[in-house]
Amino acid sequence: MSNLALGSTELHATVSWCCQPLGKEELTAADSEKIAMIFKALSDPVRLRLFSKIAAQPAGEACVCDIQDVGVSQPTVSHHLRKLREAGLLESERRASWVYYRVAPGVLSAMAGLLSQNN
């Protein structure tokens, strides 16, 4: 049974605009809000660690049971993972009693393109 993350439909809208790097042209108000939501989600050190742990998994996904050791309680980990999902950075799927997380499609390349000077 798949439980795709809240905000995952917004992700495609969030990353589809990301063809011009920052500094290439002035951002619209809407694009500024989308980019700020991503940076805000990643600005917390625990969220950044969780995102990094998931992105670094060889299988492309991680069980919450394997990534929850980040120095905070399990409810706090769940809160941070929810914030990353709401920002459109992660997708999740429940399998039996565990939830598996993966980086949403296109997120890493969109972020790289946003910060690139070569485009």
N, C-alpha and C positions, 0 to 999 in steps of 0.2 A: 504494500500500500504506500503510495507516494504522497508525501506532504511537502510540496514545494514551498519554499520560503515566502513569507509575506514580503511584498515589495519586489519579487522576482520579475513580475510583469513590468515594473518600472525600470528594471535593470536595462532591458533592451532599449528603452527610450534614453536611459542615462548614457549608455556606451555608444549608441548609434551616431551621436553628434560628434564624437571624439575623433574627428579627422584633422583638426587644426591644433597644433601644439599651442600651449600658453605662450603668449608673446607674439604670435603670428598675426592675430587680429583681436580686436576688442571683444570681450565676452558679452553676450546678452544677459539680461537679468535672469532669465530662466536657466541658461547654462551655468551661470554663477551659482545659483541655488543647487543645481544638480552636483556640481563639482564640490561645493562646500559640504554637502551631505556626505560624500565619500571621504573627504579629508577629515571631517569631524568624526566619522566612525573610526577612522584609523588613527586619530590623534591620541587615543588612550593607549598606554603601553601594554595593558593586558589584552586589549582587542588586537593590537598589532601583533603581539606574540601568537595569539590564537590563529589569526589570519595566516601568519607565516608558517605555523605548524601544519595547517591544512594545505596550504599551497606547496609545501615541501614534501608531501607524502608521495611516494613512488606510484601508488595506485590511483592518485588523484583525488582521494577522499579519505576521511578519517572518522572513526567512531569517537563520539564524545568521551567515551571511557579511556581512550588513548591520548587525548589532548588536554584533559582537565587539570593536569598538574602544572598550574601556572602561578601558584602561590596565593590563590583566593579560594573561597568556598565554592562548592558545586552550584548553589543558587546564583552566585555572582557570575560564574562561568556561563550559565544559561542566559543570564541577563545580557552579557557582552555578546554572546553568539546571536541573540535575538536582534541586537542593535546592528550587527554586521549584516544579518539577513535583511532587515528593514532598509538598509542603505543599498541593497542590491548586490552586495559583494559576495554573499554565500547563498547556496541552496542547501536544503536539507531533505532527508528522507528517513522516515521511521522504519526500522526493521526489527520486529519483535519488540523487545524492551529498550533497544538502543537507537539513538539518532545518529545518522552519518551525515557529515558535512563535506561539501566540495565547493571550490571557488566557482562562481557563476561563469558560464561561458562568455568569453570576450573581455572579462574584467581586466586581466593582467595586460593584455595587448592594448586595451583602451587607455589604461593608466600609463603605460609606456609611451604610447603615442601622444598623450596629453603633455607629458614631460620631456618629450624628445625635441631636440633642436634641429633634427635633420629633415623633418617633413615640410 
